[in-house]
Structure formats: structure tokens, C-alpha cells
Amino acid sequence: MKNEYESKLYQTAFPLKDAYNALQMPVYTSVAFEFESAEAIESAFVGQSAAPTYSRISNPTVLYFENRVRNITGAGSVTALNSGMAAISNTFIALAFAGANIVTSRHLFGNTYSFLNSTLRDFDVEARFCDMNNPTEVKSCIDSNTCALFLEIITNPQLEIVDLKKLSAVAREMGVPLIADTTVVPFCAFDAKQFGVDIELVSSTKYISGGATSVGGLIVDYGTYDWQKSKKLRSLAEKFGKLAFTVKMKKEIHRNLGAYMTPQVASQQTSGLETLSLRFFRAAASCLKLAEELSECKEIVSVNYPGLPDNPHYKTSNAQFGAYPGAMLTFDLPSREHCFAFLNRLKLIKRATNLFDNKSLAIHPESTIYGTFPAEERKKMNISPTTIRLSVGLENPDELLDDLKQSLYG
Ligand SMILES: *Cc1c(COP(=O)(O)O)cnc(C)c1O
């Protein structure tokens, strides 16, 4: 765990003294905020004061949540939006332009893949898919129109891991920002900045929400990239330096796309942050234990969890995420029929999508998340009909193992 993480978690002061000395940041459900004078409202509108004006743009409860995340991560700025997909789409809309390309891997969360490969393509932005573990291939995909190098720190459901120090060296050499979706290992266990990530994108729906309470997303900008190198943000960089992306995001993109987080969600997710490391380390330790136990089961063809020493990504995983690379594992059964029969016998574990709820969830990705993808595309994405994905929750791990075993043996 990162130093000081736990104490920092509780140390973000309210910007103003609360009238009742509340210990929780109040939920400000107001759409608009009144000003004492024409001069005061002018200065809020032109950005000279940080006073909130309208809740699509900013809101005190959401600002407080953003500040807490900034405090924990040491980021330059944080923007909270109403889903992980909003964080991803707002970021790429801020960076991309007609004729631009984004260099990434084919192994992406389904909607991210579709956003990059379909939605942005209609605006003449190209997604270039390459093997992120092959620096020569990555370099050869980057050119003067590349606006970002993007990856997921542990891909889902393949559980592939890239050596981020190597990849960030490529990003620096080629002058492109490194953007990472870090949803699978939250900031209590992974220090993205230390591995050269310039912008971290997080679906806070997952661990941070506190047990699937609400949908949300975070853009965490470390202020480490030199935006003078960006074709699109160069002129902003002349004025705002390393804050150019934040200015573009806060002053234009998120206001125009209208996907700001709501105060109710920010309040739930602020509470979620307070128990994040407790929940994460409990779930991840159970996941490692289950991965070890399942590896011994004869009914299982193979278990995939990067925290197992015989996993091909184990060394990189350990260097980047320590002993607990997330609370998701996959395993393969002899056939698709075995997978369906296994799922139908589960009693404690829920058949559901989503990751990192407090409850354990199992799904057959090929027939669900990727169910409408053409077979050829599924193959390129390494989605197998024999794979089960398990997201491990906070139940007693022995009871989870019993449920898995009774469902395997039938
Ligand atoms: C869930 C998820 C997303 C999308 O987040 P939403 O909050 O559902 O929009 C993006 N990336 C990863 C890795 C995810 O697991």
C-alpha cells in the first residue's frame, strides 16, 4: 500500500466551515447558486473565483469528492463524471481531431473498444490496435497524428499485463501522452504516476462506489505531459503549461458533453473511498486464495490470475501491483456447455455482469458481454467460449470455495 494513503483519506478539509459542523460533506442538490453581487457572479463565470454557478459544470459535493481523490493520488487535477465511459469518452474527445489516431490494444473493455473503433471512427479518428508488449510494434504505430497511447493496466477478461515502465519510456520517446484505464487495481494499491502514466481513467462504479452503489467515472490528470507536443492542445499549453488538458476538460469538454457526476453519487462514492483499501485488500486476498485452490481442481482446464507464480505476467504484475493484482480471475472449463452448467448450479455467487461489487459475481463473457460481436472479432480479442469470469467479493472465502466446488462437481 502507498505510504500515508490511509491517513490522507480522512484529511481533506471542507472548503468552507459547515453551519452545523457536519462530519460528512452535505449533498448539495441545488442546480444553481446565488451570488451577492453582479461582480461576484461575473468573477465566477470568467473563472476568477471557484464558486459553483450551475451543477452541470460544478457542484460543492462533487468538488469535494474530486478534491479527496486529488489528495490521495497527488494528481494535478481530477474530474468526476457520471460513468467510467463518460471519463473515457470525454478524455478522447478532448484529445482527438479529424485525422488523428489513438494507439491501443485490441484487448479492451467492450464499450471502450466500440467507442474507439466505431463512435470515433465516424469522426475520422482511427484506433490502431497493436501488441502493447511489443515496443517495436507500438513505436511503428505512432506517427505525428497520434494523440494518445492508451491501455488497460490489466485487460479484462484476458488478464494481460504490460510492463508500464517500458511502455511509458516509449511514450516519452515518441512524445505522446500515456493514458491508462486503471479500474482493475485502484489507487490504494497502484501508483500510476510512478509508472509513467500521464492520465488515469477510472470506472468508480467498481471498487470506489463502495459495493455497486452508483455509476461514476474519474479523470485523474497528473500534469506530467508536456502539451506543447500535442497538435490539438499546443496553443492552450502556451498559456496554461502542464494544465492545458485540465483547462480543455474543465472549461469546455465536460460542460459541453454534460456528463458531470451528480451530488448524490459523489456523496456515496466519497463514503466508498473511506473503505476502499479495506475492501480491496480483503477481496483481492480472497481472489488469490481462490485462484490457488481452483488450480488444484481437476475439472478446471486452467486458471488465469496474474498473482499466481506460474502466470506468464507474474513478474510484471508483482512489480506493478504487489501481491494482489485485483479481485478478478478467470478459469477455463472443457466446453461452453460445462460453463453454462456450472453457472446454473451457483448458489451463493451471483450470475451477473459488473466487477468489484461486495458480492461475488460470475459471468460467461463470450455469450454476454461479447455476445453480439462477430465471431472473427471475438477471436481477435481472445474471447474464448470456455472461459468463466469471477469477480470476488467480501464473502467468507471458504464459503465461496464451497459454492465453486459444488457447482463444478454438479
Ligand atoms: C466497467 C468498466 C468501464 C466502464 O465503466 P462504467 O462505469 O460502466 O461506464 C471501463 N473500463 C473498465 C476496465 C471497466 O471495468
The ligand as an SDF file (V2000), in Angstrom:
LIG
                    3D

 15 15  0  0  0  0  0  0  0  0999 V2000
  -16.7390   -1.0900  -16.0850 C   0  0  0  0  0  0  0  0  0  0  0  0
  -15.5330   -0.6450  -16.8120 C   0  0  0  0  0  0  0  0  0  0  0  0
  -15.5590    0.5020  -17.6280 C   0  0  0  0  0  0  0  0  0  0  0  0
  -16.8160    1.3190  -17.8580 C   0  0  0  0  0  0  0  0  0  0  0  0
  -17.2670    1.9060  -16.6880 O   0  0  0  0  0  0  0  0  0  0  0  0
  -18.8080    2.3290  -16.4560 P   0  0  0  0  0  0  0  0  0  0  0  0
  -18.7400    2.9900  -15.1230 O   0  0  0  0  0  0  0  0  0  0  0  0
  -19.6350    1.1060  -16.5060 O   0  0  0  0  0  0  0  0  0  0  0  0
  -19.1530    3.2870  -17.5610 O   0  0  0  0  0  0  0  0  0  0  0  0
  -14.3960    0.8640  -18.2650 C   0  0  0  0  0  0  0  0  0  0  0  0
  -13.2480    0.1700  -18.1020 N   0  0  0  0  0  0  0  0  0  0  0  0
  -13.1830   -0.9260  -17.3280 C   0  0  0  0  0  0  0  0  0  0  0  0
  -11.8870   -1.6620  -17.1970 C   0  0  0  0  0  0  0  0  0  0  0  0
  -14.3180   -1.3700  -16.6520 C   0  0  0  0  0  0  0  0  0  0  0  0
  -14.2530   -2.4720  -15.8990 O   0  0  0  0  0  0  0  0  0  0  0  0
  1  2  1  0
  2  3  1  0
  2 14  2  0
  3  4  1  0
  3 10  2  0
  4  5  1  0
  5  6  1  0
  6  7  2  0
  6  8  1  0
  6  9  1  0
 10 11  1  0
 11 12  2  0
 12 13  1  0
 12 14  1  0
 14 15  1  0
M  END
$$$$
